[in-house]
């Protein structure tokens, strides 16, 4: 709260960005705290919190291509190159939103185990399996992966794109000042 208020008072973009990130990622802020920031800021923060929660309505997990990790070491992105969907021939860029239904959470962790073959585009008419012919190895542990294996998905809670989308103009104004 204080970072956002100080950032606005002194027009410091970095403080504002940090404050928003902290609020969206931290424990639930109180209604009184959010009211201090104004209704529009509060609504944007709550929207970002809802989007950053791992499971959205209908038990669906939303994530980016870079959030797909090796099932064993789960350290590096497994698909760190543009891949073409076998069903619709659309390239799967790093920033596109993907989804999977009914993911299984790894106990004691913040990632999910999902069948590679069930990953779909979130906002696309294609309903086919994106990675239906994928074959590759993890660069860290050399574990082999294909469309039949499970992978780990570790979604990022708050992305810079979300902050830019919700507060980009205000942040740019502070950078100019």
N, C-alpha and C positions, 0 to 999 in steps of 0.2 A: 504494500500500500504506500509506504513512505517513499520508495523509489519512484513510483509513478507520480506522486504528488510533487516530489522534488524535481523530477525530470520536467514536469510541466512548468513549474515555477521558474526553473533556470534554463529551460529549453535544451536539455541534454538527451540526445537520441539514445545513447548507449544505456543510460539509466532507465529510460522508458522501456526499451526492449527487454532489459533484465527484469524489470518489475512485472511486465506482462508475462514473461516466461515463468517467473516464480509463482505468480498467482494462478496461472493455468495448470502448472505442474504440481503445486503443493497441496496441502490439505484443503478441504472445503473452506473457502472464505465465508465469513458471516454475512448476512444480509445487510447489517449496519455498515460493515466495511465496504461492501460493494456500493452502497448508496452514497458514500462519500465521493466516489469517483464519478458519479452521474449515471443516469439510466442507460445512456447509449454505450458507454464503456462497460458497464456491468453486463448489459445484454451481449456484447461482443465477447467478453471473457467467458460468460456462461455458455455461449455457442461453441467457442473453442474448446472448453472443457468437455462438452458433450461429444464433439467430434474426436477429441483425443482419448476418450475412454476407449479401451480396447474393444469391447463388445458393444455393438450398436443394436438397435431393435432387430428383431427376428434372428437373434443369435448369430450375427454376421460380423466377421473380423475384417476391418479395412486397413490397408497398409500400402507401402510403395515397393517397387521391385527390389530396391536395395535392402529392404527388411527381410528378404528371403535368405536364410543362412543354412549352412551345412547341418545335418541332423546330429552329427557327433561333436564337432568342435564349436559350432555356432558362433564363430568369431568374425569371419569376413562374409561379405555378400557373395552368394553363390552365383547369382546372375548379374555380373558386373559389366555387361555389354548389352547393346540393343539386340533383342531377340524378336523374331517374327512369329506371330501366332499362327499355328497350323490351320486353324479353322477359318479365320478371316483375312489372313495375310497382313494384318496391321502390325507395325513395329511396336514393341513394348518398351517405351522410353523409361528412363529412371524415375521421372516425376509423375507418371500416371498412377491413378489409384486402382488398386486391385482388391479383390475380396475373396473370402472363402466362408462357406456356411458351416456351422457347428464345429468350430475348432476345439481341440483338446488342450487345455492349459497344462503346462508343465508344473507339477507341484513345487511350491517354494520358489518359483521363478516368475519372470514377467514375460515369458515368451510362450508360444504355442507350437504344438506339433500338428502339421497339416499334411494331407496327401498332396503331393505336387500336382497330381492330375486334376485336383478340384479347384485350383486357383483360376479365377475368372476376372475379366474386366468389370469394374464397378459401374461405369457409366458408358456403356457401349452396347450396341445391338447384338454383338457376338456373345453367344452363350456357350461356345465350345471351350474345350480345355486349351488354355494358352500354351502350356508346356507339354503337349501330348507327345512330342518326339524329342524332348530334351535329353541330352546325354552329356555329362561332364564330370569333372572332378573338382573337389574343393582344393583351392590353392594352398591351404594351410596343412591339412592332414591327408590329402590325396584320396579321400573317401569318394567312391563312385556314386553318382546320382543319375537317375533317369526318371521318366514320368511315373514309374511305379513305386518310387520311394517316398518316404515322408521327409519333410524338411521342417526346419524351425522358422517361425516368423516372429521377429522381435520388432513390433511397431514402435516408432518414435512417438512419444507423447505429444510434443508440440513441435511443429516444424517452422522453420523460418518463413516458409511460404504462407502459413496460416497467419503469422503475425503480420507479414507484409500485406496480405489480403485484408485483414481487419483494421490495421493501424498504420498502413504504409504512408498515407498522406501526412498524418501527424508526425511520424518519424522523419520524413523528408523535410518537413518544415523546420524541425529542430536542427537538422543537419545544416540547413541553410543559415539559420540564426547563429 
